[in-house]
Structures are given as structure tokens and as C-alpha cells.
Amino acid sequence: MKAPRLPEQPPPGPTRPGFWRSPLRGPWLTSILGSALLPLIAISAITGFLSQASYNPGLGHNSVLPGGGLGWDVFGFSWPTSPAWLYAFTQGLHVICGLTAIPLLLAKLWSVMPKLFEWPPLRSLAHLLERASLALLVGGSLFVFFTGLLNIQLYYPWSFNFVPSHYYAAIVFLAALALHVGLKLSTVRRSFRRRGVVRPLRADLEHTEPEPYEEGTTAPLEPRAPTMSRRAMLGTVGAASLGVGLMAVGQVVGGPLRGLAWLTPRGRVGDGPNGFPVNKTAAAREILPGETGPAWRLQLDGGRRVRLSRDDLLAMPQHTYDLPIACVEGWSTTQSWTGVRLRDLAERAGLAGADQVLVESLQKKGAFRRVTLSSKQIADDRSLLALRVNGVDLSPDHGFPARIIVPAAPGVHCTKWVGSMSFERA
Ligand code: HEM
């Protein structure tokens, strides 16, 4: 049976060039939106990969990718412990830039909409490959940005694992984007050379002209009269981006801006010295009060096995440092933590100068119930098994009876409700 042939002429609707009539669309608008988007995507990409590196994926079961990812530590360096705000900064930037990019991305996609309905949909093998790369670009960008947005709400309306899906989709998206930017660079240069980078922004509504129609571009064949200038359109998109970005800044820097973090809602939990944000409460992690009561013991392994009660730990030298908890969802909060140095615990376990420590939580499930900390992290004076915060005992939601606090480590590595620590040689 012969395959049905597509009509030469596009059917009525969005595949007809005359269907898309906004006078604002055209290579210049797409180029300026793409140029604004590019640095935000670059920062999100770099900080996203740094977030993977911060897990020290080469150690123990730290890799959050299935099967340990590629099976070796692609980053090849141990995550530093200084400055203490490092992860708060990199992950804060990741979320701020990711959120700021969303209004720009939507505007960019609006600007190229006519090209998504090109007719005929497939002309040749080369055209098929080009369309496939665009499907990866558009699909990849929407997937990466919107899974990120939902993740910071702790809302998971899907059954796949967020971290590997977001990570691998980002790699596909970035590869498609590199190809796309390479192919479009000449269009960007030509548009800016012809029309100037900012000149079209000077035109008010009365002087807003459509870009000249050119087959194969997004400039309209039959433009309508403008109802807004390019300046007004880009101003609106820019204001939406800045507004969303500012809301995200609040959760990183704290202070009065934190109240604005509607898209990244991490409220205080409780009052008083323990009244600061928390991601997973003791109830959510099914920590039973009996497990953390007077019968609780910390099991230390190294050269020998030691079991310590909370009073035993409080009898050891106590140290206090102001350190941030910096969450993978981008928020951070600096508090004053008091507890025992990890390296004192290594010595107590009979393995001073240990190369790594496997920390296990009382949590029965959850990706981060076991974490391996590096020799650098153990050796830092400020790395603590914290027992108290802001001068009082930790609350159950902040990890009572004891939690890890390591400078510059991602929050998920600051294990709460610690049950055991095994110091090891590499
Ligand atoms: C998330 C990122 C991006 C997505 C999803 C995206 C998507 C698209 C799509 C679907 C098209 C239409 C297909 C085509 O003309 O081949 C297009 C065109 C274009 N894009 Fe992008 N793009 C992105 C980023 C960028 C960046 C960073 C730049 C520039 C630095 C850029 C510049 C352009 C240009 C100049 C065109 C042609 C516009 C025209 O012919 O009128 N894009 N983009």
C-alpha cells in the first residue's frame, strides 16, 4: 500500500505562514531573548554539575545516579569545606538562575512558535535530524526547568527519581542547545548587525515596525498592527524574570526577603532557637520518639566499636560554629551549632586521621539515609556532630539527638538523627 502523500500546500491553521501575525516576532526578538537566556542557562548548568560534585560521588554510595553513574568520579576532586557558604552560594545561584530563566524561556518559545508548525513537517533526512534535535531542545528545556520548579515545592507528581532524571535530561538539553546556538549564531549576528542590539527597544508603540518577512524565519508574512512595543513586551518578560528571581533570592540570603519566597516555600518550623526552616520533619521520616529517647546510643566503628549516650557525647569537648545548612532546593540558613568534632570522634573510634566516615541515620528509607564524608570533611575543625543549636538542644525536626554539620556540604549530607558512624581507611 502506498503511503499517503502530504498536501504540498499547508492545511488551514497554524501550519500556514499567514496564521502567525504578531508584528513583534522575528529573528531580532528571538536573538535578544536567546542572548538573555544563555548566561542564565550557563550558570544553572555549571552550578548543577557542581552540585553533583559536592556529593563527592566517588565515595561510598554517595552517587545519586543509578548504579553510581558512570562508575567513577567524573569530577575528580574532593569538595572543599571552605568557604563555609560555598554550597549555599552555588546551589542558591542554581535555583535563582533556573527560576529567572523560566519567563524568558516561555517568551523565547512563544517567539519561535511558527517554526514548530513548519510545513511540510519533514522534507528530508537532514530536516528530520534537525527537527529531532529541536524536539530534544524544546522537550529537554521544558522538562529540566519544570521538574526543577516542582522539586523545590517538594511536589512530585511522577514516579521517576527526580535527581537522575533532571541530571540526564539536562545533559541531553545542553547538548541540543550547544548545537542550536552553534547553528543560530550567524542569525543572531546578522540580526544585531542589521537592527542593532538595543535600537529596536527605543521604538515606542507608534514606531514599532514588523521585522521584514524572510522565508524560514519567524518574521510574520501578514503582520497585524502592533498592540505593544518590543520595549513593553521585553520589559514585561524582564520584570517577570526579575520578580521570580528576587523571590528566590529571599530564601538564600534570608532576612525580610525570605517572606517573598512564595515559589520556594520553606517556612520556620517551631519557635525560638529551633525556629528555622526544615525540609523533612521527624514525622515525615518516620523517626519514632522511642528511638531518640534515653535509650539512644551512637555506635562508632573504626579501630574499635564504641557506643556513646548523649551524655557521653556532651562530656566530650564541645565546639560552637556559625554554619549554614544549604539545601539542594536552594534555600539556606545559618545557625550557631554546638557539638563534638568529627575528628575527635574518629580518635574515639580508634582511627585518628580516618580517610572517610560512613554516617547512617535512624531513617529506615530515603536516598540520603547513608552518606560518606571525606577525609577533608572529617579533618575540618568546624565539622561537628551537633547536639545543640543556638544554645539549646536540637529539636526532633532538626535531628535530635545528634546531627552532622559540615561546612560547605550540601544539606542532604548533614545527616539528621545519626545512629552510627564507621570511620574507615580508603
Ligand atoms: C532553552 C533554550 C532554547 C530553546 C528551547 C530554543 C528553541 C528554539 C526553536 C524551537 C527555534 C525554532 C527552530 C529554528 O529556527 O531552527 C529557535 C530558533 C532560534 N533560536 Fe533558539 N532556543 C533556545 C535558546 C537559544 C539561544 C540561547 C539563542 C541565542 C543565543 C537562540 C537563538 C535562536 C535564533 C536566532 C533562532 C532563529 C529565529 C528565526 O529564525 O527567526 N536560541 N529556537
Boltz pocket constraint, residues with backbone or C-beta under 6 A from the ligand:
constraints:
  - pocket:
      binder: B
      contacts: [[A, 26], [A, 27], [A, 28], [A, 30], [A, 31], [A, 33], [A, 34], [A, 35], [A, 37], [A, 38], [A, 105], [A, 108], [A, 109], [A, 111], [A, 112], [A, 115], [A, 116], [A, 134], [A, 137], [A, 138], [A, 141], [A, 177], [A, 180], [A, 181], [A, 184], [A, 187], [A, 188], [A, 216], [A, 217], [A, 218], [A, 219]]
      max_distance: 6.0
